[in-house]
Amino acid sequence: MFTPTRHGFIRGVDKIANSVIFAIGPVFIILAIGLIGMAALTYFTVVFPYFYQWDDDYIWTKFSYYAGLLFSIYMIVCIFFHYYMAIRTKPGGVLNAGTAETESDDPTLRELFIELEEYQVFPKTCKKCHLPKPERAHHCSVCKKCVLRFDHHCPWIANCVGHFNHRYFLLFMTYLVASCFYFVAVGWKVFLISLDFEAEWNYWMPRPYMALSFLLAVAIGIALGGMCSWHYYLVFTSQTTVEFYNNQYAKRSARQKGEVFVNPYDVGCLNNFRQFFNVGQNYKYPIYTIFLPIPILPSGNGKVWEKNAMQYTTVNDISDDTD
């Protein structure tokens, strides 16, 4: 049991921690840009000229050189584009759409209640910001507001990851992880050369920067690769990080009652993927737009969601269906 004094202390520490996370967000962004920029500069001044060597006598080396150059530029553009969009795009608030629309397009409180009442008899209200709470919305203790389809608050983008910018956040991680593994694959030989101080070094970037960039690529590739894989699992199962833990609790509770919990927003792996990226059949954009560094709006307004046919099914019903 928590005493009132201890409970108040914990709330105070939590409040201070959230304020610090909010305040140092720009520092994390500058640090991220600096590290990615250093690794990119090292790649183009050391790794690329070492791996893609020009030879006038062989046409294949010329093709490989230009193909490698175009691919490298493409990856850098995608990384920085999606990082910028993840930072600048509003995740989606209760009273605003999160897009580049003007404030006049945002609904009033009365209009929001009317909109939600079309789908919910008694719309929920957030206990912290005291505003109507659409389904899948959660309150961010760092930003101090409710966010549509809230996943988490990320200090590396100084922003919440929500309905309108989750796509950019995931694609930023995807391109960054792929680039890290590519850096390691084509740069491991020159990395070993950088560690041998007796070997000749004819590159503009000093040896320590090459060694640091390589180790950074390995660390980010492994750490962020795990996080990226986790988010793809959430996409294919139509969950956010918050919903995953809530659903785990709901599964345990349903099991104790002899029932099976089914995520109401899970409409199948392929449809979940299409819905998240808003691509493919029945959605607005063609699937190849995933590979293009262009702004893409998510599917829907983030307040009302498609649901599957069942949410709770008893164990006996499952057994009957299986038989």
N, C-alpha and C positions, 0 to 999 in steps of 0.2 A: 504494500500500500504506500502511495506517495502522500507525504504530508503537504499541507498547503504551501508551506515555505519552500520545500524542495521542488514542488511542482512549479511554483512561480520562478524559482531559480532556473529550472530547465527551460521554461518558456522564454526567459530573458536571454539565456545563452543562445537559444535557437534564433531569436529575433536578431541578435547581434551578428550571428553567423550568416543569416540571410542578407543582412545589410552589407556585410563585407563582400559576399559573393556578387551582389548587385553592383557594388562600387568598383570592384577590380575587373569587371568584365572587359573594358577596353584594353587593359594591360594584357589579358590573355589573347585578345585579338592581335595586338601588335606583336606579341611573342610568337603566335602561330604563323603570321605572315613572314616574320623574320626568319624563322626556322625553315619554312617551306621555300622561301626565297633563296636562302643560303644553299639548300640542297639542290634547287633548280639551277643555280649559277654553277655549282660544282659539277653538276651533270653535264651542262653544255660546254664547260671549259676543260673538263678532264675526262669524264666517262664517255661522252659522245665521240670526241676525236680519237679516243683510244679504241673504242669498239667499232666505229664506222670509219674505217680508213679509206681515203680516196685513192683510186688507182686508175690512171688514164688508159691503161692497157686492157682493162676488163670492164665491159658494160654493166655486168652484174653488180660490181662494187658501186657504180654510180647510181644504179637503181636502188640498191640497199641504202645508200647514203641519204638520198632524197626521201625515200619511204620512211626511214628512221627519223629523219628531221621532221617530216609532216606529222608522224605519229606522236613524237615528243611534244611538239607545239600544241597539238590537239589535246593531249592529256593535261598540259599546264593550263590551257584555256578553260577546260572543263572544271579543273580543280578550283581555280580562282573564281570562275563564274558562279558555281554552285555555292561556294563559301560566301561570296558577296550576297547572293540571293537569300541564303539561310540567315544571314545577319540582318539584312535590310527588310525582309518580308515579315510583316506582322503575323504572328501565329494564328490570330483570330480571337477576338474578344466577344463577349456576350452582346455588347452594344455597337460593335463595329465588325465589318466583314473581313478585315485583315488584308484587303487588297489595296490597290492604289486609288481607290475611289475617294471621293470627297466626303467631308463630314456630313453634307446634306443627304447623302445616301444611307447613312446609318439610321437604324430604326430607333424610335423613342421607346421608353420603357413600356408604355401602354401597347404600342404596336408589337413589341416582343412578346408580351403576355398573350395577345390575341393570336400571334403566330404559333406559339407553343401549345396553346389550348386546342388547336386544330388536331394535334397529335397526342396530347397528354391531357387527361381530365383534370388532374391537379399538378401543374408544373412545379418542379422542385425549386427551392430557393436556397442559395448559398448562405451558410451560417456566418461567413466571414465578411463577404462584400455585400450581402443582403440584396442580391440581384437574382432574377430568374436564372435557373441553371439548366441549360439544355442537356440532353443525353450525351454521354461521353465527355462532357466538360468537367474540368476539375480546377480547383483554386491553386494558384502558384503562390507559395509563401514568400518567394523572392521578389516577384513582380507585384505581388499583392493584388491580384485580379484573377478572375476565372478565364481559362483558356479553352477554346474549342478543341476537342479531341486531344487533350493535353497528354504529352508523353513524359517530358521532364524539362527542367531548366538547365541549359548548357552554358557554363561560363565561357567556353571557348568561342561561342558566337554572341555572348552577352544578350541572350534572347531565350525565350521558351521555344521548345520544339512542339508545334501544334499542327492543326489541320492545314494551314496554308503554307507552311514552310518545311514540313516533315519530309516532303519529297526532295527538296533541295539539300536538306541535311543528310539524307541517306545517300544521295548520289555524290555529294561531296566526299563522304567517307569511302564510297565505292571506288571513285577515281583515285583518291589518295592512296588507298590500300593497294590497288592495282599498280600504281606508279612506284610505290615502295618496293614491291616484289620485282618489278621490272628493273629498277635501279640496282637491286641486289644481284639479279640474274646477269646483267651485262657489266656490272662494275666490280665484281668480286676479285678479278685478277689485278686490276689497277689498284684496288684497295690493298692487296698484299704487297704490291710494289711500293705503295706509300709508306708501308711499315718498314721497308728496307732502306735505311738511310744511306747505304752504300750504292744503291742503284741510282741510275741517272733519272732526273726529274725535270722534264722540259715543259711543264704546264704552268699556266699563269696562276692558278689557285694553289696555295701552299699545301704541303702534305697533310698537316693536321686537319685542315678543313675537309679534305677527302675522307680521312679516317672518321672524323666526327659525323659527316653526312652519311656515310655507309652504316655506321652503328645506329644513327638516328632512323634510317630507313628500316633497318631490321627491327628496332624496338617499336616504331609506329606501325609497321606492317603486322607484327604479331598482336600488339595490344589493340589497335584500332580494328584489325581484322576480326578479332573475337567479338568486339562490339558491333561491327557491321553485320556479321553473321547472325547475331542475336536479333538485330532489327529486321533482317530479312525473314527470320522465323516469325516475328511479330506481324510482319506484313502478310505472309502466307496464311496466318491463322487469324487475321483481322483483330489484333489486339494492340494496345499501347502498353508501355512498361507498367503504368499504374493498373490498367485493366488486367494484366497478367497476374499480378499478385492478388487482386480482388477475385479473379476467377479461380485461382488456386484455393482460396478460402471457401468460395461458393461450392467448389467440387467436393471438398471435405465435408461441408455441411450437408450437401445433398446425399453423399454416400452414407452418412449416419442415419438419414431418413429413408434409406432404401431407394434413392433416386439417382439419376445421372444428370449432371449439369451439362448443358450445351450452350456454348457461347452464342448469344442471339445474333451477333453481327457477323458470324462466320458463314459465308455463302459459298464456300468451296475455295480451294487454293488458287485456282486460275482466276476466278472472279474476284477474289480478294486482291490479287496482284493487279488486275485491270482497274479495279476501283481505286486502289491507292495511287497508282500512277496516272489514272484517268486516260487510259489508252486501250486500244483494241476494240473488239466487238461491243456495241451498245454504249461506248464511251466516246468522248469528244475528239481525242487526238489519235493519230496512227501510232503504232507501237515503236516505230523507229525514232520518234521524238525523244525517247529515253536517252538516246545517244547524242542528242544535239544540245548545245549550250544555249537554250532559249527559254524564256519565261513560259511556264505552263501552269494554268489554274487547276486546282484539285477538283474532284468530283463532288458536286453538291455544295451546300452552304455551311456544312459542319454542325448544323443544329438538329437535323433530322436524318436518320440513317435507315438503309434497307436492312431488314431482318429476315432470318430464316424461319421456317414453318414451326419449329418447336424449340422450347427453351428447357423444359424439364421433362424427362421421360423416366418412368419407374424401371427398376431392374427387371421386373417381370415382363414389361412391355418389350424391353430390348431382347430378352431371351426368346420371346415369342416371334419377334421379327427375324431373329437369327435362324431359328428353326424353320 
